[in-house]
Amino acid sequence: EAFIKERFERCLDLYLCPRTRRKRRHVVDLKALAPKLPRPEELEPFPRVVCQEYEGHGGCVVAMATDSRGQWLATSCADGAVRVFEVATG
């Protein structure tokens, strides 16, 4: 009962609390609102060097998966072909 009473009082406090109005800021320079973004060269999540290449698909690879130990790599192509590669040898 004390729990319900406490919850009720907290909800009542939130319901009856006075709401404050936010004042609008007058912005003269709209460019000042834009965030500072990094250069596109800094955002590249992929390496630029090819370490190992797996050949065998004729089209684009649309999915990849590895086994839990990282020994095997399974890939599938847009035409439905699935290939399994050994990661160490390709």
KAUR-V534981 format. One record per helix or strand. SS is the DSSP state (A for helix, B for strand). FROM is the first residue (numbers start at 1). TO is the last residue. If there is no record, write none. Layout:
SS|FROM|TO  SS|FROM|TO
This chain:
A|2|16  A|30|32  A|40|43  B|61|66  B|72|77  B|82|86
